[in-house]
């Protein structure tokens, strides 16, 4: 305060925040002797203030009472509360360095001793004791033990964090807007510098976190990994004992699961998404997806060919990797496609991008294009359809040679089989939300959580309406299923019956009388 007026006259263009920063820096640079003068002045003024405040309270007790927020009298304390308050004040005066983290450590040591002395009290053998700490206490203990602070997730967040440290005088509602505007003014070189800085912070954080994990017992490692969602650290080879134990099982389960082949448009989107997020951080996930779809639609055929080639290569690799699994599934041969269907399959990505993932509009546009095509243009697709027909007949003849060789324990898809409708109102509600694309920007797990919360918010009458719709679809499904069974071939009906009937009964038939009698018996029961 002594120097503020002087500096304010010298620098009238400065804000109060900038003046405070300069004065704070000047104070830190002062020698200890000069600092002591200000410290003594502060203590003297503080004592004078406390004396004056006490005298004021004695002289004007009515003003102190009026300052209360409520007229409701304070509840009388219990003897234990009065004793605790009194003892706490005395204890804190004698030991001002006391913190709750020391008591947290003491509690955990006592819990460990208790578990060792009384193992029979554990509900589950080897299970970690249930923590009695609150979230705030747990965070305090972790910080005391050396847990590192999580870095910003991306370069834009890092920039905002640095900028907001100097924006305390700006209203909170305007800070993000200002950050976004300032970020757009940065050059690409400056953005790259923040990106490198963010990457370095993440690497340092991972190293510090691994060091912290190594100092913890196994159950604490699992807890921290769960809180931090450190799947990336585990995959990179976390050297902690907990991660070493869990990695073999996880790798076994993950390597066997087949991945769905990606489209050319998806490859393009993933390649450009990161760059767009840095250039346009204000865009939401759904807006970003729409922008990428428009960019894909505007690409020339020559540029699209590069991504389509990558799609074909990835698809071939996936099919080669999991070809043996497909052979063991006992699936009925895929029905032959028409020339129009084969053509549609090759161009569906382009049309979906053009119509913003509206499948109905895309199909209508493709149908109109096909009808307007000349015979010469259709000739190539007609030849492919003829080859597909030959493939179907060949696979069908192989299946007829061993009709009971299909694996009943796995789910099969039958050509022309009506799609099963939702079983209840909640499934119908979920299906509606998932199909309209409203929640596509969310990960699958968060998507299902959001659907559950929305279901809870709708009225009972709306729930009943969804229930009625589901029941109507169930009735329609039964009618369509009966019609499909009537027009299906005998081996399709047999295979369908095999999957819907009891597996144990089917095994008795196959083991007792042979595959041929099994199929005939099922065929007779259906017809």
C-alpha positions in Angstrom: 0.0 0.0 0.0 2.9 2.3 0.7 4.4 2.0 -2.8 1.1 1.4 -4.7 0.2 5.1 -5.1 3.7 5.9 -6.4 3.7 3.1 -9.0 0.1 4.0 -10.0 1.2 7.5 -10.9 4.3 6.2 -12.8 2.2 3.6 -14.8 -1.4 4.9 -15.1 -2.0 2.4 -18.0 -1.5 -0.6 -15.7 -4.4 -2.5 -14.1 -4.6 -3.3 -10.4 -3.6 -6.9 -11.1 -0.4 -5.9 -13.0 0.5 -3.4 -10.2 0.0 -6.1 -7.6 2.3 -8.5 -9.6 5.1 -5.8 -9.8 4.9 -5.0 -6.1 4.9 -8.6 -5.2 8.0 -9.2 -7.2 9.7 -6.2 -5.6 8.8 -7.4 -2.1 10.3 -10.8 -2.8 13.6 -9.2 -3.9 13.9 -7.2 -0.7 16.6 -8.3 1.9 15.4 -9.9 5.1 16.2 -6.8 7.2 13.8 -4.6 5.2 11.2 -7.3 5.1 11.3 -7.5 8.9 10.3 -3.9 9.2 7.1 -4.6 7.2 6.4 -7.8 9.1 6.6 -5.9 12.5 4.3 -3.2 11.2 1.8 -5.8 10.0 1.8 -7.6 13.4 1.4 -4.3 15.3 -1.5 -3.2 13.1 -3.1 -6.7 13.5 -2.9 -6.5 17.3 -4.4 -3.0 17.3 -7.3 -4.3 15.0 -8.0 -7.3 17.2 -8.1 -5.0 20.4 -10.4 -2.5 18.7 -12.7 -5.2 17.4 -13.0 -6.8 20.8 -13.8 -3.4 22.4 -16.3 -2.7 19.6 -18.1 -6.0 20.3 -18.3 -5.2 24.0 -19.7 -1.7 23.4 -22.2 -2.8 20.7 -23.4 -6.3 21.3 -26.7 -5.5 19.5 -24.9 -4.9 16.2 -23.1 -8.2 16.4 -26.4 -10.0 16.9 -28.1 -8.2 14.0 -25.2 -9.3 11.7 -26.4 -13.0 12.0 -27.9 -14.5 8.8 -30.8 -16.1 10.7 -32.9 -15.4 13.8 -32.9 -19.2 14.6 -30.9 -19.6 17.8 -27.8 -21.9 17.7 -28.5 -25.4 19.0 -26.9 -26.1 22.3 -23.7 -28.3 22.1 -23.4 -31.6 23.8 -20.8 -32.0 26.6 -18.6 -34.0 24.3 -18.7 -31.2 21.6 -17.9 -28.5 24.2 -15.0 -30.6 25.5 -13.7 -31.4 22.0 -13.8 -27.7 20.9 -11.9 -26.6 24.0 -9.2 -29.3 23.8 -8.8 -28.8 20.0 -8.0 -25.1 20.5 -5.4 -25.8 23.2 -3.8 -28.6 21.1 -3.5 -26.5 17.9 -1.9 -23.7 19.9 0.7 -26.0 21.3 1.2 -27.9 17.9 0.6 -25.5 15.0 2.3 -27.8 12.5 -0.3 -30.6 12.9 -2.0 -31.7 9.7 -4.7 -34.4 9.0 -2.3 -36.3 6.7 -0.4 -37.6 9.7 -3.6 -39.0 11.2 -4.5 -40.6 7.8 -1.2 -42.5 7.9 -1.8 -43.5 11.5 -5.2 -44.8 10.6 -3.9 -46.9 7.8 -1.2 -48.4 10.0 -3.8 -49.3 12.6 -6.0 -50.9 10.0 -3.1 -53.1 8.7 -2.3 -54.2 12.2 -6.0 -55.0 12.9 -6.2 -57.1 9.7 -3.1 -59.1 10.6 -4.3 -59.8 14.1 -7.9 -60.6 13.1 -7.8 -62.2 9.6 -11.1 -64.0 10.3 -13.0 -60.6 10.3 -12.3 -60.2 6.5 -15.5 -60.7 4.5 -13.4 -61.9 1.5 -10.1 -63.6 2.0 -7.3 -61.3 0.6 -9.7 -58.4 -0.1 -8.4 -54.9 0.6 -10.0 -53.2 3.6 -12.7 -50.7 2.8 -11.4 -47.2 3.2 -13.0 -44.9 5.7 -11.5 -41.8 4.2 -13.4 -39.2 2.4 -12.4 -38.2 -1.2 -10.8 -34.9 0.1 -8.8 -36.9 2.8 -7.7 -39.4 0.2 -6.5 -36.6 -2.2 -4.7 -34.9 0.7 -2.9 -38.2 1.6 -2.0 -38.9 -2.0 -0.5 -35.4 -2.4 1.4 -35.9 0.8 2.7 -39.2 -0.4 4.0 -37.6 -3.7 1.3 -38.2 -6.2 1.9 -35.9 -9.2 -0.7 -33.4 -10.5 -2.4 -34.4 -13.8 -1.3 -32.3 -16.8 -3.7 -30.6 -19.3 -5.1 -33.1 -21.9 -4.1 -31.0 -24.9 -2.2 -27.9 -26.1 -5.3 -25.7 -26.0 -6.1 -26.6 -22.4 -2.5 -25.9 -21.4 -2.7 -22.5 -23.1 -6.0 -21.7 -21.4 -4.5 -22.7 -18.0 -1.6 -20.4 -18.4 -3.8 -17.5 -19.7 -6.4 -17.9 -17.0 -3.7 -17.5 -14.3 -3.5 -13.8 -15.4 -7.3 -13.3 -15.8 -8.5 -13.2 -12.2 -10.1 -9.8 -12.7 -12.1 -11.2 -15.8 -15.6 -12.7 -15.0 -15.6 -16.5 -15.2 -18.3 -16.5 -17.9 -16.0 -14.5 -20.3 -12.7 -16.3 -19.7 -13.2 -19.2 -22.1 -14.4 -16.9 -24.8 -11.3 -14.8 -24.5 -9.0 -17.9 -24.4 -10.6 -19.1 -27.6 -10.1 -15.7 -29.3 -6.5 -15.5 -28.2 -5.8 -19.0 -29.3 -7.0 -18.3 -32.8 -4.6 -15.3 -33.1 -1.6 -17.5 -32.4 0.5 -18.6 -35.3 0.9 -22.3 -36.2 4.5 -22.2 -34.9 3.3 -21.0 -31.5 0.6 -23.6 -31.4 3.2 -26.3 -32.2 5.4 -25.0 -29.3 2.4 -25.5 -26.9 1.8 -28.9 -28.4 5.4 -30.0 -27.7 5.2 -28.5 -24.2 2.0 -30.4 -23.5 3.6 -33.7 -24.8 6.6 -33.2 -22.5 4.4 -32.5 -19.5 2.5 -35.8 -20.2 5.8 -37.7 -20.5 7.0 -36.2 -17.2 3.7 -37.0 -15.6 3.8 -40.7 -16.6 7.4 -41.0 -15.3 6.4 -39.4 -12.0 3.2 -41.5 -11.7 5.1 -44.7 -12.3 7.6 -43.7 -9.7 4.7 -43.0 -7.3 3.0 -46.3 -8.1 6.2 -48.3 -7.3 6.1 -46.9 -3.8 2.6 -48.2 -3.2 1.3 -51.6 -2.2 -0.5 -53.6 -4.8 -4.1 -52.8 -3.9 -3.2 -49.0 -3.8 -1.7 -49.3 -7.3 -5.0 -50.8 -8.6 -6.9 -47.9 -7.0 -4.7 -45.2 -8.4 -4.7 -46.8 -11.9 -8.5 -47.0 -11.7 -8.8 -43.3 -10.7 -6.3 -42.1 -13.3 -7.7 -44.3 -16.1 -4.0 -45.1 -17.0 -4.7 -47.7 -19.7 -2.1 -46.0 -21.9 0.6 -46.4 -19.2 -0.2 -50.1 -18.7 0.1 -50.8 -22.5 3.4 -49.0 -22.6 4.7 -51.4 -20.0 4.2 -50.0 -16.5 6.9 -51.6 -14.3 4.6 -51.8 -11.3 3.9 -55.2 -9.8 0.2 -54.8 -10.2 0.5 -54.0 -13.9 2.8 -57.0 -14.5 0.3 -59.4 -13.0 -2.6 -58.1 -14.9 -1.0 -57.7 -18.3 -0.8 -61.4 -19.5 -4.5 -62.0 -19.1 -5.4 -58.7 -20.7 -3.2 -59.3 -23.7 -4.7 -62.7 -24.3 -8.2 -61.4 -24.2 -7.5 -58.4 -26.4 -5.6 -60.2 -29.1 -8.4 -62.6 -29.9 -11.2 -60.1 -30.4 -11.6 -59.2 -34.1 -11.8 -55.5 -35.0 -14.5 -54.2 -37.3 -13.0 -53.0 -40.7 -12.9 -49.2 -41.0 -14.2 -47.2 -44.0 -12.2 -44.8 -46.2 -14.1 -41.9 -44.8 -13.3 -43.0 -41.2 -9.5 -43.2 -42.1 -9.7 -39.7 -43.6 -11.6 -38.4 -40.5 -9.1 -39.8 -38.0 -6.2 -38.4 -40.0 -7.6 -34.8 -40.1 -9.5 -34.7 -36.7 -6.5 -33.9 -34.5 -5.4 -31.0 -36.8 -9.0 -29.6 -36.9 -9.3 -29.8 -33.1 -6.2 -27.6 -32.7 -7.3 -25.1 -35.3 -11.0 -25.0 -34.2 -11.1 -25.9 -30.5 -14.5 -24.2 -30.0 -16.2 -26.9 -32.1 -18.1 -29.7 -30.4 -17.6 -33.4 -31.4 -20.8 -33.5 -33.5 -19.9 -30.2 -35.3 -16.4 -31.6 -35.9 -17.8 -34.8 -37.4 -20.1 -32.8 -39.7 -17.3 -30.6 -40.9 -15.1 -33.7 -41.6 -18.0 -35.3 -43.6 -18.3 -32.1 -45.7 -14.5 -32.1 -46.3 -14.6 -35.8 -47.4 -17.5 -35.0 -49.8 -15.5 -32.1 -51.4 -12.4 -34.3 -52.0 -11.6 -35.2 -55.6 -11.9 -38.9 -56.7 -8.1 -39.0 -57.1 -7.5 -38.1 -53.4 -10.3 -40.4 -52.2 -8.6 -43.3 -54.1 -5.7 -43.1 -51.6 -8.0 -43.7 -48.6 -10.0 -46.3 -50.4 -6.8 -48.3 -51.1 -6.0 -48.1 -47.4 -9.5 -49.3 -46.5 -9.1 -52.3 -48.9 -5.7 -53.2 -47.5 -7.0 -53.1 -43.9 -10.1 -55.1 -44.8 -8.0 -57.8 -46.5 -5.6 -57.9 -43.5 -8.6 -58.3 -41.1 -10.2 -61.0 -43.2 -6.9 -62.9 -43.4 -6.3 -62.7 -39.7 -9.8 -63.9 -38.7 -10.5 -66.2 -41.7 -10.1 -69.3 -39.6 -12.6 -68.1 -37.1 -15.2 -67.5 -39.8 -14.8 -71.0 -41.1 -15.6 -72.5 -37.7 -18.8 -70.4 -37.2 -21.1 -72.7 -39.2 -22.7 -69.7 -40.8 -25.1 -70.2 -43.8 -23.6 -68.9 -47.0 -24.3 -65.2 -47.7 -27.0 -64.8 -50.2 -25.9 -63.6 -53.7 -26.1 -59.8 -54.2 -27.6 -58.2 -57.2 -25.6 -55.9 -59.5 -27.2 -52.9 -57.9 -26.4 -54.0 -54.4 -22.7 -54.6 -55.2 -22.5 -51.1 -56.8 -24.3 -49.5 -53.8 -21.8 -51.2 -51.4 -18.9 -49.6 -53.3 -20.3 -46.0 -53.2 -22.3 -46.0 -49.9 -19.5 -44.1 -48.1 -19.6 -41.2 -50.6 -23.4 -40.9 -50.4 -23.5 -41.0 -46.6 -21.0 -38.2 -46.5 -23.0 -36.2 -49.0 -26.2 -36.6 -47.0 -24.7 -36.2 -43.5 -25.1 -39.8 -42.6 -28.9 -39.8 -43.5 -29.1 -43.4 -44.7 -32.7 -43.0 -46.1 -31.7 -40.1 -48.4 -28.5 -41.8 -49.4 -30.3 -44.9 -50.5 -32.9 -43.0 -52.5 -30.2 -41.0 -54.3 -28.2 -44.2 -55.1 -31.4 -45.8 -56.5 -32.0 -42.8 -58.8 -28.4 -42.8 -60.0 -28.5 -46.6 -60.8 -31.8 -46.2 -62.7 -30.2 -43.4 -64.9 -27.0 -45.4 -65.6 -26.4 -46.8 -69.1 -26.2 -50.5 -69.7 -22.5 -50.2 -70.5 -21.8 -48.7 -67.1 -23.8 -51.5 -65.4 -22.0 -54.3 -67.3 -19.1 -54.5 -64.8 -21.4 -54.9 -61.8 -23.6 -57.4 -63.6 -20.5 -59.6 -64.1 -19.6 -59.3 -60.4 -23.1 -60.3 -59.5 -22.8 -63.5 -61.7 -19.6 -64.4 -59.9 -21.3 -63.9 -56.6 -24.1 -66.2 -57.7 -21.6 -68.9 -58.5 -19.9 -68.5 -55.1 -23.2 -68.8 -53.4 -24.1 -72.0 -55.2 -20.7 -73.5 -54.5 -20.9 -72.8 -50.7 -24.5 -74.0 -50.6 -23.6 -77.4 -52.1 -20.7 -77.7 -49.6 -23.2 -77.0 -46.7 -25.7 -79.6 -48.0 -22.9 -82.2 -47.8 -22.7 -81.7 -44.0 -26.0 -80.0 -42.9 -25.5 -80.7 -39.2 -21.9 -79.4 -39.0 -23.0 -75.9 -38.0 -22.0 -74.8 -34.5 -25.3 -74.4 -32.5 -23.6 -72.6 -29.6 -22.8 -69.5 -31.7 -25.2 -67.0 -33.1 -26.1 -67.3 -36.8 -27.6 -64.9 -39.2 -30.2 -66.1 -41.7 -30.9 -64.4 -45.0 -34.3 -62.8 -45.0 -34.9 -63.5 -41.3 -36.9 -60.6 -39.8 -35.0 -58.4 -37.3 -35.9 -59.0 -33.7 -37.7 -56.0 -32.2 -37.0 -54.5 -28.8 -38.3 -56.6 -25.9 -39.6 -53.8 -23.7 -40.2 -50.0 -23.6 -36.7 -49.2 -22.4 -35.1 -51.1 -25.3 -37.4 -49.3 -27.7 -36.4 -45.9 -26.2 -32.7 -46.8 -26.4 -33.0 -48.0 -30.0 -34.7 -44.6 -30.9 -31.9 -42.6 -29.3 -29.1 -44.7 -30.8 -30.5 -44.7 -34.3 -31.1 -40.9 -34.7 -27.4 -40.2 -34.1 -28.0 -37.6 -31.4 -25.5 -39.3 -29.0 -22.9 -40.4 -31.6 -20.4 -37.9 -30.2 -20.3 -39.8 -26.8 -18.2 -43.0 -26.2 -20.4 -46.1 -26.0 -20.3 -46.4 -22.2 -21.2 -42.8 -21.6 -23.9 -43.1 -24.3 -25.6 -45.9 -22.4 -25.4 -43.9 -19.1 -27.0 -40.9 -20.8 -29.8 -43.1 -22.2 -30.5 -44.4 -18.7 -30.6 -40.9 -17.2 -33.0 -39.7 -19.9 -35.3 -42.7 -19.4 -35.5 -41.8 -15.7 -36.5 -38.2 -16.6 -39.4 -38.9 -18.9 -42.9 -39.2 -17.5 -44.7 -42.5 -16.8 -47.2 -41.9 -19.6 -44.3 -41.7 -22.1 -42.8 -44.9 -20.7 -46.2 -46.6 -21.2 -46.3 -45.3 -24.8 -42.8 -46.9 -25.5 -44.0 -50.1 -23.9 -47.0 -50.3 -26.2 -44.8 -49.6 -29.3 -42.5 -52.5 -28.3 -45.5 -54.8 -27.8 -46.9 -53.9 -31.2 -43.5 -54.6 -32.9 -43.4 -58.0 -31.1 -46.7 -58.9 -32.6 -45.6 -57.8 -36.1 -42.3 -59.8 -35.7 -44.2 -63.0 -34.9 -46.3 -62.6 -38.1 -43.2 -61.8 -40.3 -41.3 -64.7 -38.7 -44.1 -67.2 -39.6 -44.2 -65.9 -43.2 -40.4 -66.2 -43.5 -40.4 -69.8 -42.2 -43.1 -70.7 -44.7 -41.1 -69.4 -47.7 -37.7 -70.6 -46.5 -35.9 -73.7 -47.8 -36.0 -76.8 -45.7 -32.3 -76.6 -44.6 -32.7 -73.0 -43.6 -35.8 -73.9 -41.4 -33.8 -76.8 -40.0 -30.8 -74.7 -39.1 -33.1 -72.0 -37.6 -34.9 -74.6 -35.5 -31.6 -76.0 -34.4 -30.6 -72.7 -32.9 -33.9 -71.9 -31.3 -34.4 -75.3 -29.8 -32.5 -76.7 -26.8 -28.9 -77.5 -27.4 -28.9 -80.5 -25.1 -31.8 -82.1 -27.0 -30.1 -81.4 -30.3 -26.9 -83.1 -29.0 -29.0 -86.2 -28.1 -30.5 -86.3 -31.6 -27.1 -85.9 -33.3 -25.3 -88.4 -31.0 -28.1 -91.0 -31.1 -29.3 -91.2 -34.7 -26.8 -89.3 -36.9 -26.9 -86.0 -38.7 -29.3 -86.9 -41.5 -32.2 -88.1 -39.1 -31.6 -85.0 -37.0 -32.4 -82.7 -39.9 -35.4 -84.7 -41.0 -36.8 -84.7 -37.5 -36.5 -81.0 -37.2 -37.9 -80.4 -40.7 -41.0 -82.5 -39.9 -41.6 -80.7 -36.6 -41.5 -77.3 -38.4 -43.6 -78.3 -41.4 
